Amino acid sequence: MAASVEKKVTAASVAAYLASTGLLAILGAVQDDARLVSGLPDSLAPFVLALVPTAITFVSGWAARHTPRGPSAL
């Protein structure tokens, strides 16, 4: 059975994706050449590139040791 993902890991991954997408969109808007990745359409590049830090955040949070909680913490 696969281990469940804690809500804080999911929230951190979503936050990393949103922040990365926003920053990459701003970067693309202020550059003279908005093509961040030549193989992708300009409008799609920030969303695809934001998946890299999102994946890193998710894997890091999932693999990190967590403090065990007793039954009263549920």
NORJOQUI-V112656 format. One record per residue. N is the residue number from 0. RES is the residue in one small letter. NEAR is the number of other C-alpha atoms within 10 Angstrom. D_FIRST is the distance of its C-alpha to the first C-alpha in Angstrom with 2 decimals. Layout:
BEGIN
n/res/near/d_first
N/RES/NEAR/D_FIRST
N/RES/NEAR/D_FIRST
END
This chain:
BEGIN
n/res/near/d_first
0/m/3/0.00
1/a/4/3.80
2/a/6/6.51
3/s/7/9.01
4/v/12/12.40
5/e/11/15.36
6/k/9/18.31
7/k/12/20.65
8/v/18/18.86
9/t/16/19.05
10/a/12/22.64
11/a/15/23.64
12/s/22/22.44
13/v/17/24.42
14/a/14/27.38
15/a/21/27.39
16/y/23/27.44
17/l/16/30.23
18/a/15/32.27
19/s/21/32.02
20/t/21/32.99
21/g/15/35.93
22/l/14/37.15
23/l/18/36.97
24/a/20/38.79
25/i/13/41.48
26/l/14/41.77
27/g/18/42.22
28/a/12/44.81
29/v/9/46.97
30/q/10/47.02
31/d/8/49.82
32/d/9/47.43
33/a/17/44.41
34/r/17/42.56
35/l/18/39.75
36/v/13/38.20
37/s/9/40.70
38/g/8/38.37
39/l/12/37.20
40/p/12/39.30
41/d/16/40.54
42/s/12/38.85
43/l/13/35.39
44/a/20/35.48
45/p/24/34.68
46/f/17/31.54
47/v/15/30.22
48/l/16/31.28
49/a/20/29.59
50/l/18/26.18
51/v/13/26.68
52/p/16/26.88
53/t/22/24.20
54/a/15/21.70
55/i/13/22.98
56/t/20/22.65
57/f/20/19.08
58/v/13/17.93
59/s/13/20.17
60/g/18/18.99
61/w/17/15.27
62/a/11/16.05
63/a/10/18.70
64/r/8/18.61
65/h/9/18.76
66/t/6/20.83
67/p/7/19.06
68/r/8/20.39
69/g/7/21.49
70/p/6/21.18
71/s/5/24.42
72/a/6/22.99
73/l/5/20.90
END
